[in-house]
Amino acid sequence: MSEEPESDEPDGHEVSFEDRLAAARDKQGLEAAQSGPGKSPDGLDGNALAIGMRVGVEMVSALVVAVAIGWGLDWLFGTRPILMAVFVLLGGAAGVLNVWRMFAPKRGPVPGKGARAKNGLDKDRGP
């Protein structure tokens, strides 16, 4: 008497757990897990060169825009170095803030807040 392995498919082929999980996620309308080799949940792919280039572009672009605004306002008002210096500081701060936002931990939805909003229940306004 030969024993055949149990299968999930009618044609006798076994289906891997990953395939069944992907089918269940598709059926429920859920997205597949984004993390994998070289991927992180925060959207950065882990490539050091790519991350470094992105940080550099964020910093330089913020400074270029700030210097252009400061130079333009100095030219317009005749106050040569003052507004450019102020806007260089503001541009540097904006660049650092952009990089901070890129690397800051991402926060998900607060538990309990979404359910009340969906049901239309709010203790301040009533049902």
Phi, psi and omega in degrees: 000121182263141179259128177259142179293147177293143179227157179269343182259146180292337182274003174095356180274138177281143178253134181290160179299319181299320179293317179294322178295316178297320179295319179293320178297318178296319181296322181276351180082021179267149177280152177290157180299133184277338184279147180188192179296123179085357180245143176239158183294342182272003176094351177273132187278357176089352178286116186298322180295318180295317179294317178298319178295319180295318178298315179298317180295320179299314183292312184294318181294321178297318180291320180297315179297317181295317179296319179297317179295314179298317179296317179297317179291322176297318179294320182291317184264350179078019178255084193308289191269348192290304184292327178295319179296319179296316182286334173296317177296317178295320178295320176297318178295321178294320178296316178296320178296320177297317178293321177300315179296327181292321184260353181293146178296139181277133179259135177276183178294147180284128181298136177096334182284320183290325182293321180292321180292323181293320182282350181080013181262128176218126186294338179280328184254343182089180183290000000 
